[in-house]
């Protein structure tokens, strides 16, 4: 039963009806006069995700596919017979679905297909961002140590606003010996730090700061100023880079595209009315 249900849910595309040029071809299935041919079945199969296609493999796969199509089409016809296609809520959902399909088709045409990456694009990104692909074996650290959460919060906010780490350390850190050197506490290999500290700092990229972390001697904010270790080979990360770079290019293309087409439409935001809307109305407080 579960297998049948999964198969049914996987069939989300409407079967193509036989075209005029195929009227004389032998049909595999006929429902209320609508013929479904072998070509229709193969197209249906090809449109399914790989996981769904696996449900129809084997000797009786075609028969199972036909059974699921019958179930779906009979339910669809029954829904129409009962006039559900004229129901206001159903119409609204169909309009929203149509809108999303059209948007997806537009983005597919204008965004996804417009981004083309070469091997050289990927390699150039790797060479420019090599620090992102280093396997950290040693890190040079700076830290700020406070005794109170208020001071830790204050220091973290100052850093996020662009204040220099050394200045914040000199002002707020209770570790006076390191604060005189901008918070620098030296270069550390894996295994030389406590597990609590190591789990924080070896996840940071060069230049990044950690969130305040409470340790035995106070609340620490760490900054990695140097990373040493071997680089991951290009061949091992080029797939990841390709995905990352494609996403970045598509986002840039989308931003340019959407700002361009907005100029073709009259958009009027009633800011006075908008300011009076509380989307949290009725939410738990």
Secondary structure, DSSP 8 states (H G I E B T S, - for coil): -HHHHHHHHH--S------GGGTTS-EEEEETTEEEEHHHHHHHHHHS-HHHHGGG-STTHHHHHHHHHHHHHHHHHHHHHTTGGG-HHHHHHHHHHHHHHHHHHHHHHHTGGG----HHHHHHHHHHTGGGGB--SEEEEEEEEESSHHHHHHHHHHHHTT--HHHHHHHH-S-HHHHTTTTEEEEEETTSS-HHHHHHHTT--TT-B---EEETTEEEEEEEEEEES-B--HHHHHHHHHHHHHHHHHHHHHHHHHHHHHTTS-----HHHHHT--TTTT---
